[in-house]
Structures are given as structure tokens and as C-alpha cells.
Amino acid sequence: MPKRGKGSHYYWVHPLRKNPVVLSGKDSKDAKPYQEKDVIAVLKQLKKLEQGDES
């Protein structure tokens, strides 16, 4: 569940990650390219963690 941050920022947290993913903007708006890259990187990291590969 996202937590509300300052202004239009949202902090998305996951139990396997200690650092949240911070997204700016309002709902239904397109993410910035750097935000898309951040989310993709985190999803890949989570997939590795869930499979037991922590490298």
C-alpha cells in the first residue's frame, strides 16, 4: 500500500525491501522515464530475492 509523501509524492514499500520506491505525480498520470527505470530495477531485485538469489 502506498504511503503519502510530501506534495504529490508516494512511497511504495515492500516487506523484502528496506528502501521505498518514491514516485511523484498524480494517479493516472504517466510516470517519468527515470521512475519507470527505478520501478523495473526494483521489480527485478524483488524477483531475485523471492527466488532466494540475493546477489
C-alpha positions in Angstrom: 0.0 0.0 0.0 1.5 3.4 -0.9 2.2 5.9 1.8 1.5 9.6 1.0 4.6 11.7 0.9 5.2 15.4 0.5 3.1 17.0 -2.2 2.2 14.6 -4.9 4.9 12.0 -3.9 4.0 8.5 -2.9 6.2 6.0 -1.1 5.7 2.4 -2.2 7.1 -0.2 0.3 7.6 -3.9 0.1 8.4 -6.2 3.0 11.5 -7.6 1.3 13.0 -4.1 0.7 14.1 -1.7 3.3 14.0 1.3 1.0 10.7 2.6 -0.5 10.2 3.5 -4.1 9.3 7.1 -4.4 7.0 8.2 -7.2 5.9 11.7 -8.0 2.8 12.8 -9.8 -0.9 12.2 -9.6 -2.7 9.0 -10.1 -3.5 8.1 -13.8 -0.5 10.3 -15.0 2.3 8.7 -16.9 5.5 8.1 -14.9 8.7 9.8 -15.8 11.2 7.7 -17.7 13.6 7.6 -14.7 10.7 6.5 -12.5 9.9 3.6 -14.9 13.6 2.5 -14.8 13.6 2.6 -11.0 10.4 0.5 -10.8 11.7 -2.0 -13.3 15.0 -2.3 -11.4 13.2 -2.8 -8.1 10.9 -5.5 -9.6 13.9 -7.4 -10.9 15.5 -7.2 -7.5 12.4 -8.4 -5.8 12.1 -11.3 -8.2 15.7 -12.4 -7.3 15.0 -12.0 -3.6 11.9 -14.1 -3.8 13.8 -16.8 -5.7 16.5 -16.8 -3.0 19.2 -15.2 -5.0 20.4 -12.2 -3.0 23.3 -11.2 -5.3 
